[in-house]
Amino acid sequence: LERSTNSFSYSSYHTLEEIYSWIDNFVMEHSDIVSKIQIGNSFENQSILVLKFSTGGSRHPAIWIDTGIHSREWITHATGIWTANKIVSDYGKDRVLTDILNAMDIFIELVTNPDGFAFTHSMNRLWRKNKSIRPGIFCIGVDLNRNWKSGFGGNGSNSNPCSETYHGPSPQSEPEVAAIVNFITAHGNFKALISIHSYSQMLMYPYGRLLEPVSNQRELYDLAKDAVEALYKVHGIEYIFGSISTTLYVASGITVDWAYDSGIKYAFSFELRDTGQYGFLLPATQIIPTAQETWMALRTIMEHTLNHPY
Amino acid sequence: QMNFTGDQVLRVLAKDEKQLSLLGDLEGLKPQKVDFWRGPARPSLPVDMRVPFSELKDIKAYLESHGLAYSIMIKDIQVLLDEERQAMAKSRR
Protein backbone atom coordinates (compact mmCIF):
# COMPACT_ATOMS: atom_id res chain seq x y z
CA LEU A 1 0.00 0.00 0.00
CA GLU A 2 1.18 3.45 -0.78
CA ARG A 3 2.05 5.16 2.49
CA SER A 4 2.07 8.83 1.57
CA THR A 5 -0.09 10.87 -0.73
CA ASN A 6 3.13 12.12 -2.35
CA SER A 7 3.83 8.67 -3.75
CA PHE A 8 0.23 8.01 -4.69
CA SER A 9 -0.35 7.80 -8.42
CA TYR A 10 -3.32 9.94 -9.39
CA SER A 11 -3.08 8.61 -12.93
CA SER A 12 -3.76 5.00 -11.92
CA TYR A 13 -6.76 3.06 -10.76
CA HIS A 14 -6.65 1.79 -7.18
CA THR A 15 -8.26 -0.83 -4.98
CA LEU A 16 -10.56 -0.05 -2.05
CA GLU A 17 -7.75 -0.71 0.43
CA GLU A 18 -5.43 1.66 -1.43
CA ILE A 19 -8.07 4.38 -1.56
CA TYR A 20 -8.93 4.04 2.13
CA SER A 21 -5.23 4.10 2.98
CA TRP A 22 -4.83 7.20 0.82
CA ILE A 23 -7.74 8.83 2.68
CA ASP A 24 -6.03 8.23 6.04
CA ASN A 25 -2.76 9.73 4.82
CA PHE A 26 -4.52 12.60 3.08
CA VAL A 27 -6.46 13.55 6.19
CA MET A 28 -3.33 13.32 8.32
CA GLU A 29 -1.30 15.50 5.93
CA HIS A 30 -4.00 18.16 5.58
CA SER A 31 -5.64 18.04 8.99
CA ASP A 32 -6.09 21.83 8.98
CA ILE A 33 -8.64 21.62 6.22
CA VAL A 34 -9.70 17.98 5.75
CA SER A 35 -11.31 15.48 8.06
CA LYS A 36 -12.78 12.03 7.63
CA ILE A 37 -16.28 11.12 8.71
CA GLN A 38 -17.71 7.64 8.80
CA ILE A 39 -21.37 7.98 7.91
CA GLY A 40 -22.28 4.31 8.08
CA ASN A 41 -21.42 0.79 7.05
CA SER A 42 -22.15 -1.03 3.85
CA PHE A 43 -24.13 -4.26 3.57
CA GLU A 44 -20.88 -6.22 3.91
CA ASN A 45 -19.83 -3.98 6.81
CA GLN A 46 -17.26 -1.85 5.03
CA SER A 47 -16.88 1.68 6.39
CA ILE A 48 -18.64 4.36 4.39
CA LEU A 49 -16.34 7.36 4.47
CA VAL A 50 -16.79 11.01 3.60
CA LEU A 51 -14.09 13.64 3.30
CA LYS A 52 -15.02 16.99 4.79
CA PHE A 53 -13.23 20.11 3.54
CA SER A 54 -13.79 22.98 5.90
CA THR A 55 -12.07 26.14 7.05
CA GLY A 56 -14.00 26.15 10.31
CA GLY A 57 -17.21 27.58 11.61
CA SER A 58 -20.28 25.65 12.48
CA ARG A 59 -23.04 24.49 10.20
CA HIS A 60 -21.71 26.20 7.11
CA PRO A 61 -23.78 25.78 3.99
CA ALA A 62 -22.43 22.72 2.25
CA ILE A 63 -21.84 21.04 -1.08
CA TRP A 64 -22.04 17.28 -1.53
CA ILE A 65 -20.14 15.32 -4.19
CA ASP A 66 -20.36 11.55 -4.55
CA THR A 67 -18.50 9.22 -6.87
CA GLY A 68 -18.69 5.52 -7.52
CA ILE A 69 -22.31 4.75 -6.65
CA HIS A 70 -22.06 2.37 -9.60
CA SER A 71 -18.99 0.35 -8.82
CA ARG A 72 -17.79 -0.37 -12.35
CA GLU A 73 -17.49 3.34 -13.19
CA TRP A 74 -13.87 3.49 -12.07
CA ILE A 75 -13.13 6.83 -13.69
CA THR A 76 -15.46 8.48 -11.16
CA HIS A 77 -13.56 7.30 -8.07
CA ALA A 78 -10.29 8.35 -9.69
CA THR A 79 -11.73 11.75 -10.57
CA GLY A 80 -12.96 12.20 -7.01
CA ILE A 81 -9.53 11.46 -5.56
CA TRP A 82 -7.85 13.90 -7.93
CA THR A 83 -10.50 16.49 -7.07
CA ALA A 84 -9.93 16.11 -3.34
CA ASN A 85 -6.23 16.69 -3.86
CA LYS A 86 -6.98 19.65 -6.12
CA ILE A 87 -9.04 21.31 -3.39
CA VAL A 88 -6.24 21.22 -0.84
CA SER A 89 -3.66 22.22 -3.46
CA ASP A 90 -5.62 25.22 -4.71
CA TYR A 91 -7.03 26.55 -1.46
CA GLY A 92 -5.36 29.89 -0.85
CA LYS A 93 -4.17 30.09 -4.47
CA ASP A 94 -7.35 29.96 -6.52
CA ARG A 95 -9.53 32.91 -5.51
CA VAL A 96 -12.81 31.25 -6.48
CA LEU A 97 -12.11 28.05 -4.58
CA THR A 98 -10.79 30.00 -1.60
CA ASP A 99 -13.96 32.10 -1.48
CA ILE A 100 -16.07 28.95 -1.70
CA LEU A 101 -14.24 27.17 1.09
CA ASN A 102 -14.18 30.22 3.32
CA ALA A 103 -17.96 30.30 3.23
CA MET A 104 -18.99 26.70 2.60
CA ASP A 105 -17.95 23.15 3.43
CA ILE A 106 -17.41 20.54 0.76
CA PHE A 107 -18.14 16.87 1.41
CA ILE A 108 -16.87 14.17 -0.95
CA GLU A 109 -17.85 10.53 -0.75
CA LEU A 110 -15.25 8.81 -2.91
CA VAL A 111 -16.49 5.22 -2.73
CA THR A 112 -20.24 5.34 -2.41
CA ASN A 113 -20.60 1.61 -3.08
CA PRO A 114 -17.60 0.02 -1.31
CA ASP A 115 -18.82 -3.60 -1.51
CA GLY A 116 -19.48 -3.36 -5.22
CA PHE A 117 -16.18 -1.61 -5.79
CA ALA A 118 -14.21 -4.28 -3.92
CA PHE A 119 -16.05 -6.89 -5.98
CA THR A 120 -15.01 -5.20 -9.24
CA HIS A 121 -11.41 -5.74 -8.17
CA SER A 122 -11.72 -9.23 -6.77
CA MET A 123 -14.23 -10.97 -9.00
CA ASN A 124 -16.25 -9.09 -11.58
CA ARG A 125 -14.87 -5.87 -13.07
CA LEU A 126 -18.24 -5.05 -14.59
CA TRP A 127 -20.35 -5.20 -11.42
CA ARG A 128 -22.73 -2.22 -11.06
CA LYS A 129 -25.00 -2.75 -8.03
CA ASN A 130 -24.26 -3.14 -4.33
CA LYS A 131 -23.87 -6.63 -2.84
CA SER A 132 -26.96 -7.02 -0.68
CA ILE A 133 -28.59 -10.40 -0.46
CA ARG A 134 -32.06 -11.31 0.77
CA PRO A 135 -33.63 -14.61 1.74
CA GLY A 136 -35.40 -16.30 -1.12
CA ILE A 137 -33.95 -14.02 -3.76
CA PHE A 138 -31.47 -15.67 -6.08
CA CYS A 139 -29.88 -12.57 -7.58
CA ILE A 140 -27.51 -10.26 -5.70
CA GLY A 141 -27.53 -6.50 -5.39
CA VAL A 142 -29.64 -3.39 -5.69
CA ASP A 143 -29.03 -0.50 -8.07
CA LEU A 144 -28.16 2.23 -5.56
CA ASN A 145 -29.24 4.87 -8.04
CA ARG A 146 -32.81 3.56 -8.08
CA ASN A 147 -33.22 3.12 -4.31
CA TRP A 148 -34.00 6.73 -3.29
CA LYS A 149 -37.31 7.94 -1.97
CA SER A 150 -38.32 9.98 -4.97
CA GLY A 151 -40.60 8.28 -7.44
CA PHE A 152 -39.36 4.97 -6.05
CA GLY A 153 -40.33 2.02 -8.22
CA GLY A 154 -41.45 4.15 -11.14
CA ASN A 155 -40.46 4.12 -14.79
CA GLY A 156 -36.81 3.47 -15.50
CA SER A 157 -36.34 1.18 -12.54
CA ASN A 158 -36.96 -2.53 -12.33
CA SER A 159 -38.69 -4.79 -9.81
CA ASN A 160 -36.77 -7.86 -11.02
CA PRO A 161 -33.90 -8.50 -8.56
CA CYS A 162 -31.84 -9.89 -11.42
CA SER A 163 -32.05 -6.63 -13.36
CA GLU A 164 -29.14 -4.18 -13.32
CA THR A 165 -31.66 -1.45 -12.45
CA TYR A 166 -33.38 -3.35 -9.61
CA HIS A 167 -34.75 -0.71 -7.21
CA GLY A 168 -34.67 -2.86 -4.09
CA PRO A 169 -37.51 -3.89 -1.78
CA SER A 170 -38.25 -0.40 -0.43
CA PRO A 171 -36.96 3.19 -0.59
CA GLN A 172 -33.59 3.57 1.16
CA SER A 173 -33.54 -0.14 1.96
CA GLU A 174 -29.82 -0.18 1.20
CA PRO A 175 -27.42 0.94 3.93
CA GLU A 176 -25.27 2.81 1.42
CA VAL A 177 -28.24 5.02 0.47
CA ALA A 178 -29.66 5.31 3.98
CA ALA A 179 -26.30 6.51 5.28
CA ILE A 180 -26.28 9.45 2.87
CA VAL A 181 -29.93 10.29 3.46
CA ASN A 182 -29.42 10.32 7.22
CA PHE A 183 -26.25 12.37 6.99
CA ILE A 184 -27.57 15.01 4.61
CA THR A 185 -30.89 15.25 6.43
CA ALA A 186 -29.23 15.59 9.84
CA HIS A 187 -26.87 18.25 8.51
CA GLY A 188 -29.76 20.21 7.11
CA ASN A 189 -27.82 22.85 5.23
CA PHE A 190 -26.71 21.33 1.94
CA LYS A 191 -27.10 23.75 -0.95
CA ALA A 192 -25.73 21.67 -3.82
CA LEU A 193 -25.41 17.98 -4.58
CA ILE A 194 -23.39 16.56 -7.44
CA SER A 195 -23.48 12.85 -8.20
CA ILE A 196 -20.81 11.60 -10.58
CA HIS A 197 -21.27 8.70 -12.99
CA SER A 198 -19.83 7.51 -16.26
CA TYR A 199 -20.06 7.26 -19.27
CA SER A 200 -21.66 9.40 -22.00
CA GLN A 201 -20.27 12.93 -21.46
CA MET A 202 -23.37 14.58 -20.06
CA LEU A 203 -24.26 17.06 -17.34
CA MET A 204 -27.81 16.79 -16.14
CA TYR A 205 -30.27 18.07 -13.57
CA PRO A 206 -33.67 16.89 -12.26
CA TYR A 207 -35.98 15.39 -12.91
CA GLY A 208 -35.16 11.87 -13.93
CA ARG A 209 -38.57 10.51 -13.06
CA LEU A 210 -40.63 13.17 -14.80
CA LEU A 211 -40.51 14.85 -18.17
CA GLU A 212 -41.93 18.06 -16.68
CA PRO A 213 -39.35 20.79 -15.96
CA VAL A 214 -38.41 21.70 -12.39
CA SER A 215 -39.34 25.16 -11.12
CA ASN A 216 -35.84 26.63 -11.57
CA GLN A 217 -35.22 24.78 -14.82
CA ARG A 218 -33.99 27.93 -16.61
CA GLU A 219 -31.39 28.60 -13.94
CA LEU A 220 -30.18 24.98 -13.95
CA TYR A 221 -30.06 24.96 -17.74
CA ASP A 222 -27.97 28.13 -17.84
CA LEU A 223 -25.66 26.88 -15.11
CA ALA A 224 -25.19 23.52 -16.83
CA LYS A 225 -24.38 25.39 -20.04
CA ASP A 226 -21.75 27.50 -18.28
CA ALA A 227 -20.29 24.39 -16.63
CA VAL A 228 -19.92 22.39 -19.84
CA GLU A 229 -18.39 25.43 -21.55
CA ALA A 230 -15.80 25.67 -18.78
CA LEU A 231 -15.19 21.93 -19.13
CA TYR A 232 -14.79 22.19 -22.91
CA LYS A 233 -12.13 24.86 -22.61
CA VAL A 234 -9.77 22.48 -20.80
CA HIS A 235 -9.33 19.69 -23.37
CA GLY A 236 -11.99 20.33 -26.01
CA ILE A 237 -14.30 17.57 -24.79
CA GLU A 238 -17.95 18.17 -25.59
CA TYR A 239 -20.72 17.40 -23.10
CA ILE A 240 -24.41 17.56 -23.74
CA PHE A 241 -26.67 18.88 -21.00
CA GLY A 242 -30.29 19.13 -19.92
CA SER A 243 -32.70 17.39 -17.62
CA ILE A 244 -32.05 13.70 -16.99
CA SER A 245 -35.36 12.54 -18.39
CA THR A 246 -35.01 14.48 -21.64
CA THR A 247 -31.26 14.06 -22.11
CA LEU A 248 -30.66 10.47 -21.09
CA TYR A 249 -33.74 8.54 -20.10
CA VAL A 250 -36.53 8.41 -17.57
CA ALA A 251 -35.16 7.01 -14.31
CA SER A 252 -36.94 6.84 -10.96
CA GLY A 253 -35.62 6.68 -7.42
CA ILE A 254 -32.39 8.46 -8.29
CA THR A 255 -30.04 10.51 -6.12
CA VAL A 256 -30.51 13.93 -7.68
CA ASP A 257 -34.30 13.72 -7.74
CA TRP A 258 -34.24 12.93 -4.02
CA ALA A 259 -31.85 15.83 -3.41
CA TYR A 260 -34.02 18.24 -5.34
CA ASP A 261 -37.20 17.08 -3.63
CA SER A 262 -35.39 17.48 -0.31
CA GLY A 263 -34.81 21.15 -0.99
CA ILE A 264 -31.33 21.05 -2.54
CA LYS A 265 -31.88 23.42 -5.42
CA TYR A 266 -28.57 22.80 -7.20
CA ALA A 267 -28.64 19.07 -7.92
CA PHE A 268 -26.57 17.77 -10.81
CA SER A 269 -25.46 14.48 -12.22
CA PHE A 270 -22.40 13.99 -14.41
CA GLU A 271 -21.72 11.23 -16.88
CA LEU A 272 -17.98 11.46 -17.44
CA ARG A 273 -15.87 10.30 -20.41
CA ASP A 274 -16.10 8.66 -22.88
CA THR A 275 -18.90 8.21 -25.41
CA GLY A 276 -18.44 4.47 -25.82
CA GLN A 277 -15.06 3.68 -27.31
CA TYR A 278 -13.98 2.23 -23.97
CA GLY A 279 -17.11 2.79 -21.90
CA PHE A 280 -16.52 1.71 -18.30
CA LEU A 281 -13.02 0.55 -19.22
CA LEU A 282 -11.60 4.01 -19.78
CA PRO A 283 -7.77 3.76 -19.89
CA ALA A 284 -5.97 5.19 -16.87
CA THR A 285 -4.15 7.61 -19.18
CA GLN A 286 -7.44 9.54 -19.35
CA ILE A 287 -7.88 9.92 -15.57
CA ILE A 288 -6.06 13.22 -15.19
CA PRO A 289 -7.48 14.95 -18.28
CA THR A 290 -10.95 13.80 -17.25
CA ALA A 291 -10.47 15.07 -13.70
CA GLN A 292 -9.00 18.38 -14.90
CA GLU A 293 -11.94 19.20 -17.12
CA THR A 294 -14.50 17.93 -14.61
CA TRP A 295 -12.96 20.18 -11.98
CA MET A 296 -13.72 23.28 -14.03
CA ALA A 297 -17.35 22.26 -14.33
CA LEU A 298 -17.58 21.47 -10.61
CA ARG A 299 -15.96 24.78 -9.78
CA THR A 300 -18.50 26.60 -11.94
CA ILE A 301 -21.40 24.93 -10.13
CA MET A 302 -19.88 25.57 -6.71
CA GLU A 303 -19.18 29.22 -7.52
CA HIS A 304 -22.78 29.72 -8.64
CA THR A 305 -23.99 28.07 -5.44
CA LEU A 306 -21.83 30.43 -3.40
CA ASN A 307 -23.08 33.50 -5.26
CA HIS A 308 -26.75 32.55 -5.17
CA PRO A 309 -27.58 31.84 -1.54
CA TYR A 310 -31.05 30.61 -0.66
CA GLN B 1 -11.62 -12.75 -11.61
CA MET B 2 -14.36 -13.48 -14.09
CA ASN B 3 -13.11 -13.89 -17.60
CA PHE B 4 -14.72 -11.91 -20.40
CA THR B 5 -12.81 -13.38 -23.32
CA GLY B 6 -14.73 -12.89 -26.54
CA ASP B 7 -17.46 -10.77 -24.93
CA GLN B 8 -18.33 -7.80 -27.09
CA VAL B 9 -19.99 -4.42 -26.65
CA LEU B 10 -22.45 -3.84 -29.45
CA ARG B 11 -23.85 -0.45 -30.33
CA VAL B 12 -27.36 -0.55 -31.70
CA LEU B 13 -29.11 2.35 -33.36
CA ALA B 14 -32.85 1.96 -33.16
CA LYS B 15 -34.78 3.71 -35.90
CA ASP B 16 -38.01 4.14 -33.97
CA GLU B 17 -39.85 3.37 -30.76
CA LYS B 18 -40.82 -0.09 -32.00
CA GLN B 19 -37.18 -1.05 -32.47
CA LEU B 20 -36.36 0.42 -29.06
CA SER B 21 -39.01 -1.74 -27.53
CA LEU B 22 -37.49 -4.81 -29.20
CA LEU B 23 -34.19 -3.95 -27.51
CA GLY B 24 -35.94 -3.47 -24.19
CA ASP B 25 -37.45 -6.94 -24.60
CA LEU B 26 -33.94 -8.38 -24.57
CA GLU B 27 -33.52 -7.43 -20.92
CA GLY B 28 -36.72 -9.24 -20.02
CA LEU B 29 -35.75 -12.27 -22.08
CA LYS B 30 -32.20 -12.55 -20.82
CA PRO B 31 -31.61 -10.33 -17.78
CA GLN B 32 -28.31 -11.98 -16.95
CA LYS B 33 -27.14 -12.45 -20.49
CA VAL B 34 -27.31 -8.94 -21.89
CA ASP B 35 -25.78 -6.13 -19.88
CA PHE B 36 -26.92 -2.72 -21.07
CA TRP B 37 -24.13 -0.19 -20.70
CA ARG B 38 -26.45 2.41 -22.20
CA GLY B 39 -30.02 1.25 -22.06
CA PRO B 40 -32.77 1.82 -24.63
CA ALA B 41 -34.00 5.38 -24.19
CA ARG B 42 -34.93 7.12 -27.39
CA PRO B 43 -34.12 6.58 -31.05
CA SER B 44 -31.61 9.44 -31.14
CA LEU B 45 -29.41 7.78 -28.48
CA PRO B 46 -27.35 4.70 -29.28
CA VAL B 47 -27.82 1.63 -27.12
CA ASP B 48 -24.62 -0.09 -25.93
CA MET B 49 -24.80 -3.62 -24.64
CA ARG B 50 -22.28 -6.14 -23.48
CA VAL B 51 -23.00 -9.56 -24.86
CA PRO B 52 -21.20 -12.65 -23.54
CA PHE B 53 -19.36 -14.67 -26.16
CA SER B 54 -21.75 -17.59 -25.62
CA GLU B 55 -24.73 -15.40 -26.53
CA LEU B 56 -23.23 -13.42 -29.39
CA LYS B 57 -24.57 -15.60 -32.19
CA ASP B 58 -28.12 -15.58 -30.81
CA ILE B 59 -28.19 -11.88 -30.03
CA LYS B 60 -26.78 -10.86 -33.38
CA ALA B 61 -29.33 -13.09 -35.07
CA TYR B 62 -32.08 -11.44 -33.01
CA LEU B 63 -30.90 -7.98 -34.03
CA GLU B 64 -30.59 -8.90 -37.68
CA SER B 65 -33.95 -10.64 -37.78
CA HIS B 66 -35.61 -7.45 -36.52
CA GLY B 67 -33.69 -5.15 -38.84
CA LEU B 68 -31.70 -3.54 -36.01
CA ALA B 69 -28.42 -2.07 -37.25
CA TYR B 70 -25.45 -2.59 -34.97
CA SER B 71 -21.72 -2.09 -34.84
CA ILE B 72 -19.05 -3.58 -32.60
CA MET B 73 -17.72 -1.00 -30.15
CA ILE B 74 -15.44 -3.34 -28.19
CA LYS B 75 -14.37 -6.50 -29.96
CA ASP B 76 -13.02 -8.37 -26.95
CA ILE B 77 -13.57 -7.00 -23.46
CA GLN B 78 -10.92 -9.21 -21.91
CA VAL B 79 -8.21 -7.52 -23.98
CA LEU B 80 -9.08 -4.16 -22.37
CA LEU B 81 -9.29 -5.74 -18.91
CA ASP B 82 -5.85 -7.31 -19.32
CA GLU B 83 -4.42 -3.96 -20.36
CA GLU B 84 -6.04 -2.29 -17.37
CA ARG B 85 -4.62 -4.83 -14.93
CA GLN B 86 -1.17 -4.55 -16.47
CA ALA B 87 -1.30 -0.76 -16.12
CA MET B 88 -2.26 -1.08 -12.44
CA ALA B 89 0.52 -3.57 -11.78
CA LYS B 90 3.04 -1.36 -13.55
CA SER B 91 1.93 1.65 -11.53
CA ARG B 92 2.34 -0.28 -8.26
CA ARG B 93 5.87 -1.32 -9.23
Interface residues (C-beta under 8 A of the other chain):
Chain A: S9 S11 S12 Y13 H14 S122 M123 N124 R125 L126 C139 N158 N160 C162 S163 E164 T165 Y199 S200 L248 Y249 V250 G276 Q277 Y278 G279 F280 L281 P283 A284
Chain B: Q1 M2 F4 V9 R11 E27 P31 Q32 D35 F36 W37 R38 G39 P40 A41 R42 L45 P46 D48 R50 M73 I74 I77 L80 L81 E83 E84 A87 M88 S91 R92
